[in-house]
Amino acid sequence: MRLFLSSYRFGAHYDRLAALIDAPGRVAVIPNACDAWPAAWQGAVTSDVVPLRRLGFRPDVVDLREYIGRAAELERTLRGYPLLWVRGGNTFVLRAQFARSAADLVISQLLTEDALAYAGYSAGACLLTPDLHGLEEADDPAEVRTACGIEPRWDGLGLVDHRIVPHVNSPDTDPTGSSNRLVERYRTERVAHWALTDHDAVVVDGPRVEVLTG
């Protein structure tokens, strides 16, 4: 399994993402963490696609809403990409869209097979943790009902064994300080977690797990 999980995009460690793949090539960009914000959706996509293109990637948007009830087609589509890029937004909305499209099952299987690598930041990183309890400090679970028409789920994909708190000590991306409050909560409750600033990342390469600081 190859994972690059960061607080904000590449953090300070693009070289470690590059090391997980042969070379920049096709990448499937999954932007569904932004589905509760339709007015900002296209701008959010563009803000990720442009820097990926500058680095030599060929990004294609894969909107999970187009694959609801079409899990086999989603699997065929994703097998054509060596890398997934799952952007930030609302973690609960992203989890719901993964469930509705069966991306949670499809992507977990592809990662287990090592058929592709996964890069996710903020919500895209938090999604892979054991569960999402605590993230309501920053993300509104009520947006799931509006965006997805279902109740929010609190389970993550469980592909890493720590919860992730992004944007720690990062006022530009967390002006209210919710991430710092969540870190204190997890410490008090003795919850295993990784507290990531916007320079940090967690890299999983097979059995090896590294927490990279900026």
Helices and strands as residue ranges (DSSP letters): E 2-6, H 14-18, E 26-30, G 32-34, H 38-54, E 58-61, G 64-67, H 71-78, E 83-86, H 91-101, H 103-112, E 117-121, H 123-126, G 135-137, H 143-148, E 163-165, H 178-189, E 193-195, E 201-205, E 208-212
